[in-house]
């Protein structure tokens, strides 16, 4: 696909970091299409390499695929919701990159949990037995159940789900209830059940449970260490999220709506050094990985900044904005290390959104005075840095035709922000 096949106004709005709903709709559709392609690629690979896949892993994969297809026929919205969950993207990326062998077989078993979650959330009758290698049943976007053994029978009906561990002492089953509408949520309590907590307004989840919330293996170290469930102060995260949403609503209502509709998951990271860190992953659009900011405006800035990395990554999958990686690197004002052209574009885009936010924060009433003053100073510095990065982009031959148009639209928005804003009194 190229820019000519996209509505010109939507492409321009995305380039200008606009929170217009049309852009969000387009990116959601692109994300789902991409997720289906990756899932189909995994199926093709399993069939092509079935001789090298363990018989147990192959059988489980095929049974899970059949279950997913059955659920999708009657409840496509539920399956779409589970497939588009950010951690599903990280699992698919890991599975497709893993060479054939025992690790690949273990990754294939994750489809059990994806299909099972979809089946349980649709409320259909169910009676099946699932095996886990580590005695943990991890349901994406729902929660985690610890088992006394690696085998559990699961029965569902009348919006009630029961997990019957296969253990000698025959413990009482863990019981969950399906609540909500057609895309039900599993809710319940028990000593072995840990739910994924919803953040205020229930537009996003605080996921400190999913084993794929950061990339598996050594790749996870590049984004930080995920906080453990027992170490997460859920009340503090909820308070910071609520305060950040209220602050965004006062500062930029459209941006607040965009964050509420686009950020599906916040993944807590262990603090590392002064300040806080944030990250996004191209394989997991809609997830913001961050340590807990000290103030509401720190959370608001992180959400806006990381959301625009996600937006750009999804758009690039739909419309390539730059070519394959080259050795050329460029110096930018916000980092000490030179960046490839992709890094320049990503950084300029995310910081352009921040410059927009900071300009508004410096000129509207109803925001904390300390943030208002700091926002004016930050805008002044960052506005210049983004301008320099845009010059690099527009002089580069590494952008595609669509990428150059995107950068041109970014520059127009950058120019429209003007010089240092007059800080409100």
Number of C-alpha atoms within 10 A of each C-alpha: 9 11 19 9 8 13 12 10 11 18 21 21 19 23 26 22 24 20 19 15 14 16 22 18 12 17 22 19 13 16 25 16 13 18 21 14 12 17 19 12 14 17 17 12 13 20 14 11 11 14 10 14 19 15 12 10 18 19 13 19 22 17 15 21 16 13 18 22 15 14 21 18 10 12 20 16 16 21 24 15 14 21 22 22 22 25 26 24 25 21 23 24 20 20 22 19 10 14 11 17 11 14 11 18 23 14 17 25 20 23 22 23 17 23 26 22 23 28 22 27 26 23 23 16 14 14 11 10 14 15 17 18 11 12 16 17 21 23 25 27 27 21 20 19 18 16 21 18 16 17 20 22 15 19 17 21 15 10 17 19 25 18 18 19 24 17 13 8 8 10 11 10 15 19 18 20 21 21 16 11 9 12 19 17 19 24 19 16 12 12 8 12 18 20 21 21 18 19 22 16 11 10 14 21 20 25 29 25 24 20 17 20 26 25 21 15 8 7 11 14 12 10 17 20 17 23 19 13 17 10 10 16 12 17 10 11 20 18 14 23 25 18 18 22 25 18 21 26 14 16 22 17 15 15 21 22 16 18 22 16 14 22 21 23 25 23 23 27 23 17 17 11 7 6 11 17 18 20 21 22 20 19 23 27 30 30 30 28 27 26 25 24 20 11 12 22 25 16 26 25 19 23 28 23 24 24 24 25 25 26 25 23 24 24 21 15 15 20 19 19 24 18 13 9 10 10 7 10 14 14 15 19 17 14 9 8 11 14 17 16 25 20 14 20 25 17 21 27 27 22 25 28 25 25 24 20 21 25 26 22 30 27 19 15 15 12 18 13 15 9 18 24 18 14 23 22 17 18 26 17 14 19 23 14 17 26 18 15 24 21 13 17 22 17 11 12 13 20 22 15 15 18 22 19 18 23 25 19 19 25 21 13 20 21 12 10 17 11 13 15 18 11 19 16 10
